[in-house]
Amino acid sequence: MAAIESPDEVGLRPYHEFEQANDTWPRGDRLEAIRTAAGTFRRRFKDQGQVRGIRTVDLLSVGYPTRYAFGGAARGGMNPYVSIVNRLVVVQFEAFDGELKTLCWEPTVPEGSAQAPFYAQLIDRYGSWLSRRVLATEYHGVVDALALCGLTPEGVDFVCFDHLQAQDMRTLMGTTRPVEGEREPRPTLFPNARFLCQRRELDSFRSPHPMQWAWYVPGGMDDVVEDGLVLLDGDVELGVGVALAWTPGHTDGNQSLVLGTPGGVWVSSGNGVAADNWHPHLSKIPGVRREAELMGREVILNSNTLEDSLDQYDSMVKEKALADPNRADPRWMNVLPSSELPAWRRQWPIVPSFVYGGMAYGQIEPPAGDPR
């Protein structure tokens, strides 16, 4: 069977508040249009209600070049690599028909990520032990992380990522034929789930430009089972309190998760690795605030790829405009990096000025029929 071309077939609703802002020209006028559209969407989104429950579980930490994390702005670090922590975000919400649904955001499998050329070369350079024990540490596998939330993969309805760099979708979606060197096709990890991907992201994955090549797993979309694949072409709502915002720039098909919670609206994004990326004027990381002030910028990009830096800048403004102030410190908006820089002293002075540390709201319940 082929991929699903119309999101409405699985109960998703495209939303259109940003369409006029996306077309605004000249580019200098677009930011204000984005902020206005974000205010309009956020009011309607919050009026619909909130999710039933959210949990985050740390999956792994990986080494990441310091020069990419803050677009070359950070200064003073002796280590060319910092660590970023990837988290699984589990969300339960009511679909628009009232049915309880479960979403998994960022279910990264490290064995697949290690095949991305950037990380494969890192392993070749430093050796498997150092790379996997020092530059990378696994805390929980995806199945174990779900179990901590009282769930199994069979009970997951939707799976998605901010973008597909360093992902091997064959492991998650299953394959129609054996991967080279294997005897049997791979089974899907999430047998009942729909995989929500921007069409442009899949196109990039299948045919990467040389500027994208280092970060996409070679063949990572080959022969995947497409029955559950849902192609998106922009912003969509999944149900009460859950939306995906198209946020291009870091990749052409980048998307961000928008959540309505008791703590306000949250946005999860890979456009930055720390709160400092979205709030550089509050940053204590050497060089970040100075760069923002020198260049007259309100965000600092995570820049391992720069497919379109203007679009990424606009997308980060969109994310910050969608989010509510953080309850712990309202100077910082609720923009949770999908892979967040931890406040580890060994990385000093490249230490985040504010750490979100994940989310926990409401209750996560095994859906009806879950074997657990």
HELIX and SHEET records of a PDB file:
HELIX    1   1 PRO A    7  VAL A   10  5                                   4    
HELIX    2   2 GLU A   19  ASN A   22  1                                   4    
HELIX    3   3 ARG A   27  GLN A   48  1                                  22    
HELIX    4   4 THR A   66  ALA A   69  1                                   4    
HELIX    5   5 PRO A  110  SER A  113  1                                   4    
HELIX    6   6 PRO A  117  TYR A  126  1                                  10    
HELIX    7   7 SER A  128  ARG A  133  1                                   6    
HELIX    8   8 VAL A  142  LEU A  148  1                                   7    
HELIX    9   9 PRO A  153  GLY A  155  5                                   3    
HELIX   10  10 MET A  169  MET A  173  1                                   5    
HELIX   11  11 ARG A  199  ARG A  206  1                                   8    
HELIX   12  12 TRP A  213  TRP A  215  5                                   3    
HELIX   13  13 ALA A  275  TRP A  278  1                                   4    
HELIX   14  14 PRO A  280  LEU A  282  5                                   3    
HELIX   15  15 VAL A  288  MET A  295  1                                   8    
HELIX   16  16 SER A  309  LEU A  322  1                                  14    
HELIX   17  17 ARG A  345  GLN A  347  5                                   3    
SHEET    1   A 6 ARG A  13  PRO A  14  0                                        
SHEET    2   A 6 VAL A 236  GLY A 239 -1                                        
SHEET    3   A 6 VAL A 242  TRP A 246 -1                                        
SHEET    4   A 6 GLN A 255  THR A 261 -1                                        
SHEET    5   A 6 GLY A 264  SER A 269 -1                                        
SHEET    6   A 6 VAL A 335  PRO A 337  1                                        
SHEET    1   B 7 ALA A 136  GLU A 138  0                                        
SHEET    2   B 7 GLY A  53  PRO A  65 -1                                        
SHEET    3   B 7 TYR A  81  GLU A  94 -1                                        
SHEET    4   B 7 LEU A 100  TRP A 105 -1                                        
SHEET    5   B 7 PHE A 158  CYS A 160  1                                        
SHEET    6   B 7 ARG A 194  GLN A 198  1                                        
SHEET    7   B 7 LEU A 229  LEU A 232  1                                        
SHEET    1   C 3 ALA A 136  GLU A 138  0                                        
SHEET    2   C 3 GLY A  53  PRO A  65 -1                                        
SHEET    3   C 3 ALA A 360  GLY A 362 -1                                        
SHEET    1   D 4 ALA A 136  GLU A 138  0                                        
SHEET    2   D 4 GLY A  53  PRO A  65 -1                                        
SHEET    3   D 4 TYR A  81  GLU A  94 -1                                        
SHEET    4   D 4 SER A 339  GLU A 340 -1                                        
END                                                                             
